[in-house]
């Protein structure tokens, strides 16, 4: 059988549905008179009925020809209906089978259905057997059609899902490759700025180059995290800020003696663009504290990153000289140009917030409160 299922046809004059055309039926029964009756009556309704007188003959016809449905009698000499049904179901691309018997035995019906029959019809000529048989044929063919349509739809859904997953995996790979290349390029720039800062003797130039290096490094770290993480849409902000502060702590030990930097952060994930903004702000504020908070060279800079519902509270504070104290211009300190303040305000605007200075007797505390997710 080629697996095609005909379309349903229009109703007959008596209100019943005719068979789909052409519907080819194999009727297997050892009663030739009944077989001819079925062939004649169903032929008037548009069915093409082929007769077989035994289970073996019916099985051979199913294996050799195309049929839309098979009617199979139970009691036959040699191979009975159940054995024939099982043999038919073992073939490839078999048509649905309607089991036919004159026995009023529920156990026989159950056995036939368990063996793979699509329906069960009791053979009683005086009780409109032909109409019951016709309705069973049409229902069995429609059942096969619906099942195949369902299987085709499921196959298309699986194929679409596979295509989507393949595209998503390819996109993730391309994004990781892009972040890897960008991260490497930015790291080269960091190295060049570091070399240039080491080569100059001018304190103002050295300070400017080091500040530029730290800002570029803040961006490079985000890309490095994106290509080394399974997540390409978000960045673990607490881990990212922690890495930045570790790098700044190395500089603090080298240039500012006993100043320590600590972080108190909740686990937070945000999009990469906003993570970059927070990282640059953190870099600017911590460097500012390292330069101006402790003229004596010892103290603590505390960074906190706390989630408050759908908002993030971000603070950088110290216990040093405070904003009211003059920026130390003595002892080789480089006066602030105000560029860092402008950068902090620009990045704060990107986050949709404004930096505020908490009032306190000593020290400085800069606070930013912004939404966890960007407004859509």
C-alpha positions as CSV (number, residue, x, y, z in Angstrom):
1,X,0.0,0.0,0.0
2,X,1.3,3.5,-0.9
3,X,-0.3,5.0,2.3
4,X,-2.6,7.5,0.5
5,X,-6.0,8.1,2.1
6,X,-8.9,9.4,-0.1
7,X,-10.8,12.5,0.9
8,X,-14.4,12.1,2.3
9,X,-17.1,12.4,-0.3
10,X,-20.5,14.2,-0.3
11,X,-23.6,12.8,1.5
12,X,-26.0,10.4,-0.3
13,X,-29.6,11.1,-0.9
14,X,-30.7,9.2,2.2
15,X,-28.5,11.4,4.3
16,X,-25.7,8.9,4.8
17,X,-22.1,9.6,3.6
18,X,-20.9,7.7,0.6
19,X,-17.4,6.2,0.7
20,X,-14.5,8.3,-0.4
21,X,-13.7,7.6,-4.0
22,X,-12.0,5.5,-5.1
23,X,-12.0,3.4,-1.9
24,X,-10.5,0.0,-2.5
25,X,-11.6,-2.8,0.0
26,X,-10.4,-6.3,0.5
27,X,-13.2,-8.5,2.0
28,X,-11.8,-11.8,3.4
29,X,-14.5,-14.4,4.1
30,X,-14.9,-18.1,3.4
31,X,-18.6,-17.6,2.6
32,X,-18.6,-16.8,-1.1
33,X,-22.3,-15.9,-1.2
34,X,-21.9,-13.3,1.5
35,X,-18.8,-12.0,-0.2
36,X,-20.6,-11.4,-3.4
37,X,-23.5,-9.7,-1.6
38,X,-21.0,-7.3,0.1
39,X,-19.2,-6.7,-3.2
40,X,-22.5,-5.9,-5.0
41,X,-24.0,-3.7,-2.3
42,X,-20.8,-1.7,-1.5
43,X,-20.1,-1.4,-5.2
44,X,-23.4,0.5,-5.6
45,X,-22.0,3.0,-3.0
46,X,-18.8,3.5,-4.9
47,X,-16.5,1.0,-3.2
48,X,-14.2,-1.3,-5.2
49,X,-14.4,-4.6,-3.4
50,X,-11.9,-7.4,-4.0
51,X,-12.8,-10.8,-2.5
52,X,-10.6,-13.4,-0.8
53,X,-11.8,-16.8,0.4
54,X,-9.1,-17.5,3.1
55,X,-6.7,-15.8,5.5
56,X,-3.7,-17.0,3.4
57,X,-5.2,-15.6,0.2
58,X,-6.1,-12.3,1.9
59,X,-2.6,-12.0,3.4
60,X,-1.0,-12.5,-0.1
61,X,-3.3,-9.9,-1.6
62,X,-2.5,-7.3,1.1
63,X,1.2,-7.9,0.6
64,X,1.0,-7.6,-3.2
65,X,-1.6,-4.9,-3.8
66,X,-2.9,-1.6,-2.5
67,X,-6.0,-1.5,-0.3
68,X,-7.5,1.3,1.7
69,X,-9.2,-1.0,4.2
70,X,-9.6,-4.7,4.9
71,X,-12.6,-6.6,6.2
72,X,-11.6,-9.8,7.9
73,X,-13.8,-12.7,9.0
74,X,-13.0,-14.6,12.1
75,X,-14.0,-18.2,11.4
76,X,-12.1,-19.5,8.3
77,X,-10.5,-22.8,7.5
78,X,-6.8,-23.0,8.0
79,X,-5.6,-19.6,9.3
80,X,-8.3,-17.9,11.4
81,X,-9.0,-14.1,11.5
82,X,-6.8,-13.3,14.5
83,X,-3.8,-15.1,13.1
84,X,-4.4,-13.4,9.7
85,X,-4.8,-10.0,11.4
86,X,-1.5,-10.3,13.2
87,X,0.2,-11.3,10.0
88,X,-1.2,-8.3,8.2
89,X,-0.2,-5.9,10.9
90,X,3.4,-7.3,10.7
91,X,3.6,-6.1,7.1
92,X,4.9,-2.6,6.2
93,X,2.3,0.1,5.4
94,X,-0.7,-2.0,6.1
95,X,-4.3,-0.7,5.7
96,X,-6.7,-0.6,8.6
97,X,-8.6,-3.8,9.4
98,X,-12.2,-4.1,10.3
99,X,-12.9,-7.4,12.1
100,X,-16.1,-9.2,11.0
101,X,-17.7,-12.2,12.8
102,X,-21.1,-13.8,13.3
103,X,-20.2,-14.6,17.0
104,X,-21.8,-12.4,19.7
105,X,-18.7,-12.7,21.9
106,X,-17.2,-9.7,23.6
107,X,-14.0,-11.5,24.3
108,X,-13.5,-12.0,20.6
109,X,-14.0,-8.3,19.9
110,X,-11.4,-7.5,22.6
111,X,-8.9,-10.0,21.2
112,X,-9.3,-8.5,17.7
113,X,-8.9,-4.9,18.9
114,X,-5.8,-5.9,20.9
115,X,-4.4,-7.6,17.8
116,X,-4.7,-4.3,15.9
117,X,-8.2,-4.1,14.4
118,X,-9.5,-0.6,13.8
119,X,-13.1,-1.7,14.4
120,X,-15.4,-4.6,15.0
121,X,-18.7,-5.5,13.2
122,X,-21.1,-8.3,13.9
123,X,-22.1,-10.2,10.8
124,X,-25.9,-10.2,10.7
125,X,-27.3,-9.7,7.2
126,X,-30.9,-9.2,8.4
127,X,-29.7,-6.3,10.7
128,X,-28.3,-3.8,8.2
129,X,-24.9,-5.4,8.2
130,X,-23.8,-3.7,4.9
131,X,-24.5,-0.2,6.3
132,X,-22.6,-1.0,9.5
133,X,-19.7,-2.3,7.4
134,X,-19.7,0.8,5.2
135,X,-19.7,3.1,8.2
136,X,-16.8,1.1,9.8
137,X,-14.8,1.3,6.5
138,X,-15.2,5.1,6.3
139,X,-14.4,5.6,10.0
140,X,-11.3,3.4,9.7
141,X,-10.0,5.3,6.7
142,X,-10.7,8.6,8.3
143,X,-8.9,7.5,11.5
144,X,-5.8,6.6,9.5
145,X,-5.9,9.9,7.7
146,X,-6.2,11.8,11.0
147,X,-3.4,9.8,12.5
148,X,-1.1,10.4,9.6
149,X,-1.9,14.1,9.6
150,X,-1.1,14.2,13.3
151,X,2.2,12.4,12.8
152,X,3.1,14.7,9.9
153,X,2.3,17.8,12.1
154,X,4.4,16.4,15.0
155,X,7.2,15.7,12.6
156,X,7.1,19.2,11.3
157,X,7.1,20.6,14.8
158,X,10.1,18.4,15.7
159,X,11.9,19.6,12.5
160,X,11.1,23.2,13.2
161,X,12.3,22.8,16.8
162,X,15.5,21.2,15.6
163,X,16.0,24.0,13.1
164,X,15.4,26.6,15.8
165,X,17.8,24.9,18.2
166,X,20.5,24.6,15.5
167,X,20.1,28.3,14.6
168,X,20.2,29.2,18.3
169,X,23.4,27.2,18.8
170,X,25.0,28.7,15.8
171,X,24.0,32.2,17.0
172,X,25.4,31.5,20.5
173,X,28.6,30.2,18.9
174,X,28.9,33.4,16.7
175,X,28.3,35.6,19.7
176,X,30.9,33.9,21.7
177,X,33.4,34.2,18.9
178,X,32.6,37.9,18.5
179,X,33.0,38.5,22.3
180,X,36.2,36.5,22.2
181,X,37.6,38.7,19.4
182,X,36.4,41.9,20.9
183,X,37.8,40.9,24.3
184,X,41.2,40.0,22.8
185,X,41.3,43.3,20.9
186,X,40.4,45.3,24.0
187,X,43.1,43.4,26.0
188,X,45.7,44.4,23.4
189,X,44.6,48.0,23.9
190,X,44.9,47.6,27.7
191,X,48.4,46.2,27.2
192,X,49.4,49.1,24.9
193,X,48.1,51.7,27.3
194,X,50.0,50.0,30.1
195,X,53.2,50.0,28.1
196,X,52.8,53.7,27.2
197,X,52.1,54.6,30.8
198,X,55.2,52.9,31.9
199,X,57.3,54.7,29.3
200,X,56.4,58.2,30.2
201,X,57.9,60.3,33.0
202,X,55.1,62.9,33.0
203,X,52.8,62.3,36.0
204,X,49.7,63.8,34.4
205,X,50.2,61.7,31.3
206,X,50.8,58.6,33.3
207,X,47.7,59.1,35.4
208,X,45.6,59.7,32.2
209,X,46.9,56.6,30.5
210,X,46.3,54.5,33.6
211,X,42.8,55.8,33.9
212,X,42.1,55.0,30.3
213,X,43.6,51.5,30.8
214,X,41.2,50.8,33.7
215,X,38.2,52.0,31.7
216,X,39.0,49.8,28.8
217,X,39.7,46.9,31.1
218,X,36.2,47.3,32.6
219,X,34.7,46.8,29.1
220,X,37.1,44.0,28.2
221,X,36.2,42.0,31.3
222,X,32.5,41.9,30.2
223,X,33.4,40.4,26.8
224,X,35.7,37.9,28.5
225,X,32.9,36.7,30.8
226,X,30.5,36.4,27.9
227,X,32.7,34.1,25.8
228,X,33.7,32.0,28.8
229,X,30.1,31.6,30.1
230,X,27.2,29.4,29.1
231,X,25.0,32.5,29.3
232,X,25.4,35.0,26.4
233,X,22.5,37.3,27.3
234,X,23.4,38.2,30.8
235,X,26.4,38.9,33.0
236,X,26.8,37.9,36.7
237,X,27.2,41.4,37.9
238,X,28.5,40.4,41.4
239,X,31.3,38.3,39.9
240,X,32.1,40.8,37.3
241,X,32.5,43.7,39.8
242,X,34.4,41.4,42.1
243,X,37.0,40.8,39.3
244,X,37.3,44.5,38.6
245,X,37.9,45.2,42.2
246,X,40.5,42.4,42.4
247,X,42.4,44.2,39.6
248,X,42.1,47.5,41.3
249,X,43.3,46.0,44.6
250,X,46.5,45.0,42.9
251,X,47.0,48.6,41.9
252,X,46.1,49.8,45.4
253,X,48.8,47.7,47.0
254,X,51.3,48.9,44.5
255,X,50.4,52.6,44.6
256,X,48.4,53.3,47.7
257,X,50.0,51.2,50.4
258,X,47.5,49.9,52.9
259,X,44.2,50.7,51.3
260,X,41.9,47.7,51.1
261,X,38.9,47.2,48.8
262,X,36.0,45.0,49.9
263,X,32.8,43.9,48.1
264,X,29.4,42.9,49.6
265,X,27.2,41.8,46.7
266,X,24.1,39.8,46.1
267,X,24.0,37.4,43.2
268,X,22.6,39.5,40.3
269,X,22.4,39.0,36.5
270,X,21.9,41.9,34.1
271,X,22.4,42.5,30.4
272,X,25.9,43.1,29.2
273,X,25.4,46.8,28.3
274,X,24.2,47.8,31.7
275,X,26.9,45.6,33.3
276,X,29.6,47.7,31.4
277,X,28.0,50.9,32.7
278,X,28.1,49.6,36.3
279,X,31.7,48.4,35.9
280,X,32.9,51.7,34.6
281,X,31.1,53.6,37.4
282,X,32.7,51.3,40.0
283,X,36.1,51.7,38.4
284,X,35.9,55.5,38.5
285,X,34.5,55.8,42.0
286,X,37.0,53.3,43.5
287,X,40.0,55.0,41.7
288,X,38.8,58.4,43.0
289,X,38.6,57.0,46.5
290,X,42.1,55.5,46.2
291,X,43.5,58.8,45.0
292,X,41.8,61.2,47.5
293,X,40.2,59.5,50.5
294,X,43.3,58.6,52.5
295,X,46.2,61.0,52.2
296,X,48.0,58.8,54.8
297,X,47.8,55.8,52.6
298,X,45.7,53.5,54.8
299,X,42.0,52.8,55.0
300,X,39.1,50.9,53.5
301,X,37.0,51.4,50.4
302,X,33.7,49.4,50.6
303,X,31.6,48.5,47.6
304,X,28.1,47.1,48.0
305,X,25.7,45.7,45.4
306,X,22.3,44.8,46.8
307,X,19.1,43.8,45.2
308,X,15.9,45.4,46.5
309,X,13.1,43.7,44.6
310,X,13.3,44.8,41.0
311,X,15.9,47.5,41.8
312,X,19.6,47.4,42.5
313,X,21.3,49.6,45.2
314,X,24.9,50.2,44.4
315,X,27.3,52.1,46.8
316,X,30.9,53.0,47.0
317,X,32.0,54.5,50.3
318,X,35.1,55.2,52.4
319,X,35.9,56.7,55.8
320,X,38.5,59.2,54.5
321,X,38.8,62.9,54.1
322,X,35.4,63.5,52.6
323,X,34.3,65.7,49.7
324,X,34.7,68.9,51.8
325,X,38.5,68.3,52.2
326,X,40.8,69.8,49.6
327,X,42.0,67.4,46.9
328,X,45.6,66.8,48.0
329,X,47.8,68.5,45.5
330,X,50.9,68.0,47.5
331,X,53.1,64.9,47.7
332,X,53.0,64.3,43.9
333,X,49.2,63.8,43.8
334,X,47.6,64.7,40.4
335,X,44.6,67.1,40.7
336,X,41.3,65.8,39.3
337,X,40.3,67.0,35.9
338,X,36.6,66.2,36.4
339,X,36.6,63.7,33.6
340,X,35.8,60.8,36.0
341,X,32.8,62.7,37.3
342,X,31.5,63.3,33.8
343,X,31.9,59.6,32.9
344,X,30.1,58.5,36.1
345,X,27.1,60.8,35.2
346,X,27.1,59.6,31.6
347,X,27.0,55.9,32.7
348,X,24.4,56.7,35.3
349,X,22.2,58.2,32.6
350,X,22.5,54.9,30.7
351,X,21.3,53.1,33.8
352,X,18.4,55.5,34.2
353,X,19.5,57.0,37.5
354,X,21.4,59.8,39.1
355,X,24.4,59.4,41.5
356,X,23.8,60.8,44.9
357,X,26.2,61.8,47.7
358,X,25.0,60.5,51.1
359,X,25.5,63.2,53.9
360,X,27.9,62.0,56.6
361,X,30.4,63.5,59.1
362,X,33.4,61.7,57.7
363,X,34.2,59.9,54.5
364,X,32.3,59.8,51.2
365,X,29.4,57.5,50.1
366,X,28.2,57.7,46.5
367,X,24.9,55.8,45.9
368,X,23.1,54.8,42.7
369,X,19.7,53.0,42.6
370,X,18.6,51.6,39.3
371,X,16.2,49.1,37.8
372,X,17.3,45.5,37.5
373,X,15.9,45.3,33.9
374,X,16.0,48.1,31.3
375,X,12.6,49.7,30.6
376,X,11.0,48.3,27.4
